[in-house]
Amino acid sequence: MEACKDSSKMKHLNLSFAACGFLGIYHLGAATALCRHGKKLLNSVKAFAGASAGALIATLLLTVPENIEECVKFTHSFAEETRKQYLGALTPGYDLMTKLRGSIDSILPPNAHEIAENRLFISVTSAKNGRNHLLSNFASREDLVKALLASSFIPLYAGINAVDCNGEKWIDGGLTNGLPILPVGRTVTISPFCGRLDICPQDRGRIDVYVKVPKQDLMLSIANFIRLHQSLFPPSQKKMESLFQDGYDDAILFLLKENWFE
């Protein structure tokens, strides 16, 4: 009976990573844990989804999981460089998007768009009407790269001009759908913010009050406000390392709870 239950549970799984800026280091910790101790789960995942930094990690985990460690190194380097700017990413002349593009190009394989076709869902927001879209068709690697850049483009913070992809202008998907839930099957949700999610930090407070932030139920807590600031202005190297470990540990707890730990 237990075997039937496990088989049913595995039938159609999706993984979705929340928008979170520099807190994507938490996602990398969770992804590392899943690769080491959740291979059975990953082999059962039909689709990957995400917004902003979450879309980047979803793409990495689907197309080239062996490059996670390289991505961790880049994230630390990127954060360190951003911290050195007197206004962070908002410093005049600091081109965050060009640096992000360079990282994506160096990490993704040549056939990433073929692997991602109809299995990867990237949340973006139309610059024209503010509506959310999930992009899942990528005619070329360049289309995939532009979709990832668009999903991470926060107006003013990352630049002035929205990202052009397939003749349309797109901006950050986290503004309208920060955690895509796919319509078929169970979507396992991952976020560095505490909330009603599968893999996330567990804040302790006297009163559990939740707020709806684009498609996410997040706890109204001081810790989450601090995390929001850290997503835009990266914390210290030591804190980044701690966030990576938190993501790893929270993912392990989830695997144990769901009987997927290997």
Number of C-alpha atoms within 10 A of each C-alpha: 6 7 8 9 9 13 11 10 14 20 12 15 20 24 24 27 31 30 33 27 22 23 30 28 30 30 32 26 24 29 26 24 22 23 16 11 18 21 15 14 18 21 10 14 21 18 24 31 31 33 34 32 28 35 34 26 27 27 27 24 21 19 20 14 17 13 14 19 13 12 21 19 12 15 20 18 13 17 22 16 13 20 17 10 13 10 12 19 24 18 13 11 8 16 13 18 17 12 11 16 14 10 16 20 13 10 18 20 15 11 11 21 24 16 15 22 17 15 19 28 26 30 34 33 24 19 18 11 7 14 14 20 17 20 18 20 18 21 12 14 18 15 16 26 19 19 32 29 28 27 30 30 27 20 13 11 13 19 18 10 13 21 24 16 16 12 7 11 16 30 29 30 34 30 23 21 26 29 29 30 22 18 8 11 16 16 22 19 21 27 28 29 28 22 24 15 17 15 26 23 22 14 14 11 11 5 9 12 12 15 12 11 15 16 15 21 17 20 24 17 20 11 14 18 13 12 21 17 14 18 19 17 19 23 20 14 14 8 12 21 16 15 23 22 20 20 28 21 19 22 27 23 16 19 19 14 10 11 11 18 19 13
